[in-house]
């Protein structure tokens, strides 16, 4: 899996190249559009990366009570009366 820094650096590189081309052509409208698109895409990527991190597989903690996760869930349902 690619690291967060690598992904965000790739995004930065792509936009920087386009921005530099627009700057060289003195296309101020294009430069403003690229600034806005970069901020939007950066925010969306960071959200997606946060979601990816949430779903990343982590090692299971050792069972302290000897119950499985399903057994604990069933016990919680019984306590809630469902």
N, C-alpha and C positions, 0 to 999 in steps of 0.2 A: 504494500500500500504506500502511495506517495505521501510524503510528509506535508503538513500544513504549510510550512515555509516554502517548500518547493512549488506547491500549487499557486500560492499567492505571488511568488516571484515570477512564475510563468505569466500570470495575468498582468503583472506590472510591466514585464518586458514587452508583451504584445501591445499594450496600450502606449507605452513609451515610444515604440517605433512608429506607430501611427501618429502620435502627437508630434513627434519630431518632424515627420513629413509634412503635417499640416502647418507646423510653425515655419518651416522652410518656405512653404508656399504662401505664407502670411494669410492663411485661412482661419481667421479668428472665430468664425461661427463653428467651423469644424472642430477647432480646439476646445471650445466651450462644450460642444456635444460630446466630445471624447472625455472631458473631465467628468461630466454628469454620468456617462455610461460606465466609466471606470468605477466611480463611487457606488453606483447601483450594483454592478457585477461583483465588486469586492464584498459588499454587504451580503449579497445572495450567496456567494461562495463561503463566506464565514459561517453563515447560518447552516448551510449544507454540511460543512465540515464539523460543526458542533453536533449536528444530528448524527453524522457518521461516528463521531467519538462516543455518543451516547449508546449507540448500538454495537460498539466494538465489544468483542468477546473478552470478558475478564475471567480470571480463574475463580472457580466457585470457592466460597468460604467453607471451611469445615463445619459440618453439622454439629451444633452443640447439644441439641436435645435428641438427636437420633431420628428426628422426623424429616421426611422429604419435603420439598417445597409444596407438593400437592397436598400432603397431609396438613401442613401449616395453613394452606389456603382453605381447606375444608374446615379446619378448626375456627378460622376467622369467620367463615360464612355461618357456622353454627352460632357463634357469639353474636353476630349481627342479626340472626333470626331469618336468614334467607334460605 
